[in-house]
Amino acid sequence: MKGNKLCLCFLLAAGVGLKNTINVMKGNKLCLCFLLAAGVGLGAHAQNKIAAPMKDVNQVVDNTLDSLNVARSARPVSGSSRKGDNPVLFLVGNSTMRTGTLGNGNNGQWGWGYFEHEYFDENKITVENHALGGTSSRTFYNRLWPDVLKGVRKGDWVIIELGHNDNGPYDSGRARASIPGIGKDSLNVTIKETGAKETVYTYGEYMRRFIHDVKKKGAYPVLMSLTPRNAWEDADSTIITRVNQTFGLWAKQVAKKARVPFIDLNDISARKFEKFGKEKVKYMFYLDRIHTSAFGARVNAESAAEGIRNYKGLELARYLKPVEKDTVTGATRKKGNPVLFTVGDSTVKNTDKDENGMWGWGSVIHELFDTERISVENHAKAGRSARTYLDEGRWDKIYHALQPGDFVLIQFGHNDAGDINTGKARAELPGSGNESKVFKMEKTGSYQVVYSFGWYLRKFIMDVKEKGAVPIVLSHTPRNKFDNGEIERNTSSFGKWTREAAEAAGAYFIDLNKISGDKLQDMGYNQGLRVVGTYFNHDHTHTSLKGARMNARSIADGLKATDCPLKDFLK
């Protein structure tokens, strides 16, 4: 340092820290000249007063192990979906929009972009998901955007939702951070691992560049705020943490200045999550607190469509499909009266026409209720398990039709064993815990997360309670199977798991298997198994009309032994 006092003073005055100053000055009498001439590095950072990068609060390691080149090749060729002269809707984002290389759920995670096309009329517009996991506004713009832009034409639309990954180091590791804010700041960096030089801009500047490029093509940009994380204000809070002071605010500010639409996707979905509650929100995500399950991805896709539909004067809304409303489920509702919905398999609803045929108890249970004060709707479906009832969208219809004060009788278990991803592919994992596993479905080649039997029941229960309705869970009906005069029970399998799910989620539980099983066993002792057989039809599982009515009466007996308010509607 001897003889360099003047140089040191200039360096410190320029805003370079003492430690870095010493490192720069070692053996370098011309350090001041070099520093002023270069205007880069740590000194430039300090001189320009560039904000520190955002902290990586997600702490998620990308599940995509493929190289960027492989990931690129797996994405659609820009504009390849175009039909004739129809416009294309391009989706630009990260893993919350498209997870994994293929975006096909093979890691159990889904981005909302995978489902967004379902909301648009494909005869008028096609949707292309160009998102890629791990990208930030900076890395997407630099590495992927030029290829996407090639396919954009006049009249197209581009939705941009980025920001989740705009954090961490500027110049090392994934080197993807943008400068916080919307200013004109910039920072020259040298990537430590590669030696590559790059100028880093603010998040707002990247957004402005996206907008400029889209408009230059004669297309229409739309900015969206980030999807919400499973993050709450504090341990006791019922409020989802927003991004309205960071990326949501910055995107909104840029959009306003550029006079382009801004849709607060973060707030739209967060408000839904808050209604769901913390326990239900857990199954909106998979493996971590940012990447959504299929359930969460569908919520975000719906929120994006809602935001488009409700944005005043937004022409993109013209391409949305009309909202379809279910006019069947809940149609029996009389003003001021609740509805009792029954959900299950063929033992709940069968052909239910021929007096000598097979019947489910759900089609006769109305005989036991005062239908002047409550209506009964049987929405069970033969051959369904808890999982397939959900997968086919049947449960969603019940969920959307529910009103406060309604009741739901839920019974599954007969079809919930067997093959998971082959054959009928309707089984769940055994048990009532939180176990889950990703399976590739043999018939479709698609991937699906399959949970435990109890998990599906808990979901149904939480959904019902969320709507202010009352869930009542039943163990499945007994089968006509005897061993040394003892009827087969399900106390070590589905009956046990049903009880555990009900207790865990705070639902009423009726042990239908035991109540009806006891009746049939007594009948076998006193009258013989031939008489028991008259309560079944065709096989040992499906009931005759007589058997269906017996099971319905057993449910009524079980209700009377509880404090469930549904019993007040019995005759």
C-alpha positions in Angstrom: 0.0 0.0 0.0 3.0 2.3 0.4 2.9 5.2 -2.1 -0.8 4.5 -2.9 -2.5 6.7 -0.4 -3.9 9.0 -3.0 -5.2 6.0 -5.0 -6.8 4.5 -1.8 -8.6 7.8 -1.1 -10.0 8.0 -4.6 -11.2 4.4 -4.4 -12.9 4.9 -1.1 -14.5 8.0 -2.3 -15.9 6.1 -5.3 -17.8 3.8 -3.0 -15.6 0.8 -3.1 -15.4 -1.1 0.2 -12.0 -1.2 2.0 -11.6 -5.0 1.7 -12.3 -4.9 -2.1 -10.1 -1.8 -2.4 -7.2 -3.6 -0.9 -7.6 -6.6 -3.1 -7.8 -4.4 -6.2 -4.7 -2.3 -5.2 -2.3 -5.2 -4.5 0.5 -4.8 -7.0 -1.5 -2.4 -9.1 -0.4 1.2 -9.1 -2.7 2.1 -11.9 -5.8 0.7 -10.2 -7.7 4.0 -10.2 -7.3 4.4 -14.0 -8.4 0.9 -14.6 -11.4 1.2 -12.3 -12.7 4.5 -13.8 -12.1 3.2 -17.3 -13.9 -0.1 -16.7 -16.8 1.0 -14.6 -17.7 -2.7 -13.9 -17.4 -5.3 -11.1 -18.1 -4.8 -7.5 -17.1 -1.2 -7.7 -19.7 -0.5 -10.4 -22.2 -2.2 -8.2 -21.5 0.1 -5.3 -21.1 3.2 -7.5 -24.4 2.7 -9.2 -26.1 1.8 -6.0 -27.6 -1.3 -7.5 -30.0 -3.0 -5.1 -29.0 -6.4 -3.8 -30.8 -9.3 -5.6 -34.0 -10.7 -4.1 -33.5 -13.5 -1.6 -34.4 -17.0 -2.9 -37.3 -17.6 -0.5 -38.5 -20.7 -2.4 -35.4 -22.7 -1.8 -36.4 -25.1 -4.5 -34.1 -27.2 -6.6 -35.4 -27.5 -10.1 -36.7 -31.0 -10.9 -35.7 -30.6 -14.6 -32.3 -32.3 -14.8 -32.0 -31.9 -18.6 -29.8 -29.4 -20.3 -31.3 -26.2 -21.7 -30.9 -27.5 -25.2 -32.8 -30.6 -24.4 -35.5 -28.6 -22.7 -35.7 -26.3 -25.7 -36.2 -29.2 -28.1 -39.1 -30.5 -26.0 -41.0 -27.3 -26.2 -43.3 -26.6 -29.2 -42.0 -24.8 -32.3 -43.3 -21.3 -32.0 -46.5 -20.8 -33.9 -46.8 -24.5 -35.0 -50.3 -24.8 -33.5 -51.7 -22.1 -35.6 -54.9 -23.0 -37.5 -55.2 -21.1 -40.8 -55.2 -17.4 -40.0 -56.4 -17.9 -36.5 -54.4 -16.2 -33.7 -52.2 -18.0 -31.3 -52.0 -17.4 -27.5 -48.4 -17.7 -26.4 -47.7 -18.5 -22.7 -44.4 -17.2 -21.3 -43.4 -18.2 -17.8 -41.6 -20.6 -15.5 -42.3 -23.9 -13.7 -45.5 -22.6 -12.2 -46.8 -22.5 -15.8 -44.9 -25.6 -17.1 -43.0 -28.0 -14.9 -40.4 -30.5 -16.1 -39.1 -30.8 -19.6 -42.3 -32.1 -21.1 -44.7 -30.4 -18.7 -46.6 -33.7 -18.5 -46.7 -34.2 -14.7 -44.1 -36.9 -14.6 -42.8 -35.4 -11.4 -46.2 -35.0 -9.8 -46.2 -31.3 -10.5 -48.2 -29.3 -13.0 -48.2 -25.8 -14.4 -51.4 -24.0 -15.1 -50.4 -23.5 -18.7 -51.0 -27.2 -19.3 -54.8 -26.7 -18.6 -55.3 -23.2 -20.0 -56.3 -24.3 -23.5 -59.4 -26.0 -22.0 -60.9 -22.5 -21.4 -60.4 -21.3 -25.1 -62.3 -22.2 -28.3 -59.6 -24.0 -30.3 -61.6 -23.3 -33.5 -60.8 -19.6 -32.9 -57.5 -19.6 -31.2 -54.8 -22.1 -30.1 -52.8 -22.0 -26.9 -49.0 -22.7 -26.9 -47.2 -23.1 -23.6 -43.6 -22.0 -24.0 -42.8 -21.7 -20.3 -39.8 -23.4 -18.9 -39.0 -24.3 -15.3 -36.2 -22.4 -13.6 -36.3 -19.4 -15.9 -36.5 -15.8 -14.7 -37.5 -12.7 -16.7 -33.8 -12.3 -17.4 -32.9 -15.8 -18.5 -36.2 -16.3 -20.5 -35.6 -13.1 -22.4 -32.0 -13.8 -23.2 -32.2 -17.5 -24.0 -35.7 -18.5 -25.0 -37.6 -15.4 -26.1 -35.9 -15.0 -29.5 -37.2 -18.4 -30.6 -40.7 -17.7 -29.2 -40.8 -14.3 -30.9 -40.1 -15.9 -34.3 -43.6 -17.4 -34.4 -45.5 -14.4 -33.2 -47.6 -12.7 -35.8 -49.9 -9.7 -36.0 -53.1 -10.3 -34.0 -51.5 -12.9 -31.7 -51.6 -12.7 -27.9 -48.8 -13.2 -25.4 -49.3 -13.8 -21.7 -46.2 -13.2 -19.6 -46.0 -14.4 -16.0 -42.4 -14.3 -14.6 -40.7 -13.5 -11.4 -40.6 -16.6 -9.2 -36.9 -17.1 -10.1 -35.7 -13.5 -10.4 -33.6 -14.0 -7.3 -30.3 -15.3 -6.0 -26.8 -14.2 -7.3 -26.4 -11.9 -10.3 -23.2 -13.6 -11.4 -22.9 -17.2 -10.2 -24.9 -20.4 -9.9 -28.0 -20.1 -12.0 -27.2 -16.4 -12.4 -30.8 -15.5 -13.1 -31.6 -12.6 -10.9 -32.9 -9.4 -12.3 -32.4 -6.1 -10.5 -35.4 -5.4 -8.2 -37.8 -2.7 -9.3 -38.7 -1.1 -12.6 -36.0 1.5 -12.9 -33.3 2.0 -15.6 -30.5 0.6 -13.5 -28.1 -1.9 -15.1 -25.2 -4.0 -13.9 -22.3 -5.4 -15.9 -21.4 -8.9 -14.6 -19.0 -11.6 -15.4 -20.4 -15.1 -14.7 -17.9 -16.7 -12.4 -18.3 -20.3 -13.7 -18.1 -19.4 -17.4 -16.4 -16.0 -17.7 -19.3 -14.8 -19.9 -20.1 -11.1 -19.7 -23.7 -9.9 -19.4 -25.5 -6.7 -18.6 -28.3 -7.3 -16.1 -31.4 -5.0 -16.0 -34.3 -4.5 -13.7 -37.3 -6.8 -13.6 -39.3 -3.9 -15.0 -36.9 -3.4 -17.9 -37.2 -7.0 -19.0 -41.0 -6.6 -18.9 -40.8 -3.5 -21.0 -38.7 -5.3 -23.5 -41.2 -8.2 -23.7 -43.9 -5.7 -24.3 -42.0 -3.7 -26.9 -41.1 -6.9 -28.9 -44.7 -8.1 -28.9 -46.1 -4.8 -29.9 -43.5 -4.5 -32.7 -44.9 -7.7 -34.1 -48.4 -6.2 -34.1 -49.5 -8.7 -31.3 -51.0 -8.0 -27.9 -49.1 -8.5 -24.6 -50.8 -9.3 -21.3 -48.9 -9.2 -18.0 -49.9 -11.4 -15.1 -48.7 -11.4 -11.5 -47.1 -14.6 -10.1 -49.1 -17.5 -8.9 -49.4 -17.6 -5.1 -47.2 -19.8 -2.9 -48.4 -21.9 0.0 -47.2 -19.1 2.2 -49.2 -17.4 4.9 -48.6 -14.1 6.7 -47.7 -15.9 9.9 -48.4 -19.2 11.7 -51.9 -18.2 12.8 -52.8 -16.2 9.7 -55.6 -16.9 7.3 -54.1 -14.6 4.7 -51.9 -15.8 1.9 -48.8 -13.8 1.4 -49.1 -11.6 -1.7 -46.5 -10.2 -4.1 -48.2 -6.8 -4.3 -45.1 -5.0 -2.9 -42.7 -6.7 -5.3 -43.2 -8.5 -8.6 -47.0 -8.0 -8.7 -46.6 -4.3 -8.1 -43.8 -3.9 -10.6 -45.7 -5.8 -13.3 -48.7 -3.6 -12.7 -46.7 -0.4 -12.8 -45.0 -1.4 -16.1 -48.3 -2.5 -17.6 -50.0 0.8 -16.7 -47.2 2.9 -18.1 -47.2 0.8 -21.3 -51.0 0.8 -21.5 -51.3 -3.0 -21.7 -53.6 -5.3 -19.6 -52.5 -6.4 -16.2 -54.2 -9.3 -14.5 -53.5 -9.9 -10.8 -53.4 -13.7 -11.0 -51.7 -13.7 -7.6 -54.6 -12.1 -5.9 -57.4 -14.0 -7.7 -56.0 -17.4 -6.8 -54.9 -16.3 -3.3 -58.5 -15.3 -2.4 -59.6 -18.8 -3.4 -56.9 -20.4 -1.3 -58.0 -18.3 1.7 -61.5 -19.7 1.3 -60.1 -23.2 1.1 -58.2 -22.9 4.3 -54.7 -24.2 5.2 -55.4 -27.9 5.2 -57.1 -27.9 1.8 -54.4 -25.6 0.3 -51.8 -28.3 1.1 -53.1 -30.5 -1.7 -52.9 -27.6 -4.1 -49.2 -28.2 -4.1 -46.9 -31.2 -4.5 -43.5 -31.7 -2.9 -43.0 -28.1 -2.0 -44.7 -24.8 -1.4 -44.5 -23.3 -4.9 -45.1 -26.1 -7.5 -48.7 -27.0 -7.9 -50.4 -30.3 -8.1 -52.9 -30.9 -10.8 -55.5 -29.5 -8.4 -53.6 -26.3 -7.8 -52.7 -25.9 -11.5 -56.4 -26.1 -12.4 -57.2 -23.4 -9.9 -54.6 -21.1 -11.3 -55.7 -21.9 -14.9 -59.3 -21.0 -13.9 -58.1 -17.8 -12.2 -56.3 -16.8 -15.4 -59.4 -17.3 -17.5 -61.5 -15.4 -14.9 -59.1 -12.5 -15.0 -59.2 -12.4 -18.8 -63.0 -12.6 -18.8 -63.5 -10.0 -16.2 -61.0 -7.5 -17.6 -63.1 -4.7 -19.1 -62.7 -4.4 -22.8 -60.1 -7.1 -23.2 -60.6 -8.6 -26.7 -58.8 -11.8 -25.7 -62.0 -12.7 -23.8 -63.8 -13.2 -27.1 -61.9 -16.4 -27.6 -62.9 -17.9 -24.3 -65.5 -20.7 -24.2 -68.9 -19.8 -22.7 -69.1 -20.7 -19.0 -71.0 -24.0 -18.7 -73.3 -24.3 -15.8 -74.5 -27.6 -14.4 -78.3 -27.4 -14.2 -78.8 -30.9 -13.0 -76.9 -31.3 -9.7 -78.9 -29.6 -7.0 -81.9 -29.1 -9.3 -84.3 -30.6 -6.7 -83.5 -27.8 -4.3 -86.6 -26.0 -2.9 -86.2 -22.5 -1.6 -85.2 -22.6 2.1 -84.6 -26.4 2.1 -81.4 -28.3 2.2 -80.4 -31.1 -0.3 -79.1 -34.5 0.7 -76.5 -35.7 -1.9 -75.5 -39.3 -2.0 -72.1 -40.2 -3.5 -70.6 -43.7 -4.1 -70.6 -46.7 -6.4 -73.1 -49.3 -7.6 -74.1 -50.2 -4.1 -75.4 -46.7 -3.8 -76.8 -46.3 -7.3 -77.4 -49.1 -9.8 -80.0 -49.7 -12.5 -82.7 -49.0 -9.9 -85.6 -49.6 -12.2 -86.7 -53.2 -12.3 -88.2 -54.4 -9.0 -86.4 -57.7 -9.5 -83.1 -56.1 -10.5 -80.1 -54.6 -8.7 -80.6 -51.6 -6.6 -78.5 -49.1 -4.7 -79.6 -47.7 -1.3 -79.2 -44.2 -2.6 -82.3 -44.6 -4.7 -84.5 -45.6 -1.9 -83.2 -43.6 1.1 -85.6 -40.7 0.2 -88.4 -43.0 1.5 -87.0 -42.4 5.1 -86.9 -38.6 4.9 -89.5 -35.9 5.0 -89.1 -34.7 1.4 -91.2 -31.7 2.1 -88.3 -30.3 4.2 -85.3 -31.9 2.4 -84.7 -33.2 -1.1 -82.6 -36.2 -1.9 -80.3 -36.6 -5.0 -78.5 -39.7 -5.8 -75.2 -38.9 -7.7 -73.4 -42.2 -7.2 -72.1 -44.1 -10.3 -71.5 -47.8 -10.7 -67.9 -48.9 -11.0 -66.4 -45.8 -9.4 -63.8 -45.6 -6.7 -63.1 -42.5 -4.6 -60.3 -41.7 -7.0 -62.1 -42.1 -10.3 -65.2 -40.3 -8.9 -62.9 -37.4 -8.4 -60.9 -37.8 -11.6 -64.0 -37.8 -13.8 -65.2 -34.5 -12.5 -68.2 -36.0 -10.8 -67.2 -34.7 -7.4 -66.7 -31.2 -8.8 -70.4 -31.1 -9.7 -71.3 -31.9 -6.1 -68.8 -29.3 -4.8 -70.2 -26.5 -6.9 -73.8 -27.3 -6.1 -73.3 -27.4 -2.4 -74.9 -24.7 -0.2 -74.7 -24.1 3.6 -76.9 -26.6 5.4 -76.7 -29.3 2.8 -75.7 -32.9 3.6 -73.5 -35.4 1.7 -73.5 -39.2 2.3 -70.2 -40.6 1.1 -69.5 -44.3 0.6 -66.6 -45.9 -1.3 -64.5 -49.0 -0.9 -65.9 -51.7 -3.1 -63.9 -50.6 -6.2 -60.9 -49.1 -4.4 -58.6 -52.1 -4.5 -56.8 -53.7 -7.5 -54.9 -52.1 -10.3 -53.6 -48.6 -10.0 -52.3 -47.8 -13.5 -53.3 -50.9 -15.5 -56.7 -52.5 -16.3 -59.5 -50.5 -14.8 -56.9 -48.3 -13.1 -59.1 -47.1 -10.3 -57.4 -48.2 -7.1 -55.7 -45.9 -4.6 -52.8 -46.5 -2.3 -53.9 -48.5 0.8 -54.4 -46.7 4.1 -55.6 -43.4 5.4 -52.3 -41.4 5.6 -50.7 -38.8 3.3 -48.9 -41.3 1.1 -48.7 -40.5 -2.7 -46.9 -41.8 -5.7 -46.6 -40.8 -9.4 -47.8 -43.5 -11.8 -47.8 -43.6 -15.6 -51.2 -44.7 -16.8 -51.1 -47.6 -19.2 -54.1 -46.7 -21.3 -53.3 -43.0 -21.8 -49.6 -42.7 -21.3 -50.2 -39.8 -19.0 -48.9 -39.3 -15.5 -51.0 -39.1 -12.3 -50.4 -38.7 -8.7 -52.3 -41.3 -6.8 -52.9 -40.8 -3.1 -54.2 -43.1 -0.3 -57.8 -44.1 0.0 -58.2 -42.0 3.1 -56.6 -39.0 1.4 -59.5 -38.9 -1.1 -62.1 -39.2 1.6 -60.5 -36.3 3.6 -60.5 -34.2 0.5 -64.3 -34.8 0.0 -64.8 -34.0 3.7 -62.9 -30.8 3.6 -64.6 -29.7 0.4 -68.1 -30.2 2.0 -67.2 -28.4 5.2 -65.7 -25.5 3.2 -69.1 -25.0 1.6 -70.8 -25.0 5.0 -72.4 -28.3 4.4 -72.3 -31.5 6.5 -70.3 -34.6 5.4 -71.3 -38.1 6.7 -68.9 -40.9 5.8 -70.0 -44.5 5.6 -68.1 -47.7 5.6 -69.1 -49.7 2.6 -72.0 -52.1 2.5 -71.4 -55.7 3.6 -71.0 -58.5 1.0 -72.8 -61.8 1.1 -69.7 -63.7 2.0 -69.7 -65.9 5.1 -66.9 -68.0 6.8 -68.1 -70.5 9.4 -71.3 -68.5 9.9 -69.4 -65.2 10.3 -70.1 -62.5 7.7 -67.0 -60.9 6.1 -66.1 -57.5 7.7 -63.9 -54.7 6.5 -62.6 -53.6 9.9 -59.0 -54.1 9.0 -59.1 -52.3 5.6 -61.5 -49.9 4.1 -63.8 -49.8 7.1 -60.8 -48.9 9.3 -59.5 -46.3 6.8 -62.9 -44.7 6.4 -63.2 -44.3 10.1 -59.7 -42.9 10.4 -60.3 -40.4 7.6 -63.6 -39.2 9.2 -62.0 -38.8 12.6 -59.0 -37.0 11.2 -61.1 -34.5 9.1 -63.9 -34.1 11.7 -66.8 -35.7 9.8 -69.6 -37.9 11.0 -69.0 -41.6 10.6 -71.6 -44.4 10.3 -70.3 -47.9 10.3 -72.8 -49.2 7.7 -70.7 -52.3 7.2 -71.2 -53.3 10.8 -74.9 -52.2 11.2 -76.1 -54.1 8.1 -73.5 -56.9 8.6 -74.9 -57.6 12.1 -78.4 -57.7 10.6 -77.4 -60.2 7.9 -75.4 -62.3 10.3 -78.4 -62.6 12.7 -80.5 -63.4 9.7 -78.2 -66.2 8.7 -78.2 -67.7 12.2 -81.9 -67.6 12.6 -83.2 -68.1 9.0 -80.4 -69.5 7.0 -78.1 -68.2 4.4 -80.6 -68.7 1.6 -82.8 -66.0 3.2 -79.7 -63.7 3.3 -79.2 -64.3 -0.4 -82.6 -62.7 -1.2 -81.0 -59.4 -0.1 -78.5 -59.6 -3.0 -78.9 -59.9 -6.7 -76.6 -61.3 -9.4 -73.6 -61.6 -7.1 -72.4 -61.3 -3.5 -72.0 -57.5 -3.6 -75.0 -55.9 -5.4 -78.2 -55.7 -3.5 -81.7 -56.4 -4.5 -84.4 -53.8 -3.8 -84.9 -55.5 -0.4 -81.2 -55.3 0.3 -81.0 -51.7 -0.7 -83.9 -50.8 1.6 -82.2 -52.6 4.5 -79.0 -50.6 4.0 -81.0 -47.4 3.8 -82.6 -48.3 7.2 -79.2 -49.1 8.6 -78.0 -45.6 7.7 -81.0 -44.1 9.4 -80.3 -46.3 12.5 -76.7 -45.0 12.4 -77.9 -41.4 12.1 -80.1 -41.7 15.2 -77.2 -42.8 17.3 -75.3 -39.5 16.4 -75.9 -35.8 17.0 -75.9 -35.2 13.2 -78.6 -32.7 12.3 -79.6 -34.8 9.3 -81.5 -37.1 11.7 -83.9 -34.3 12.3 -85.2 -34.7 8.7 -86.0 -38.4 9.1 -89.7 -39.3 9.2 
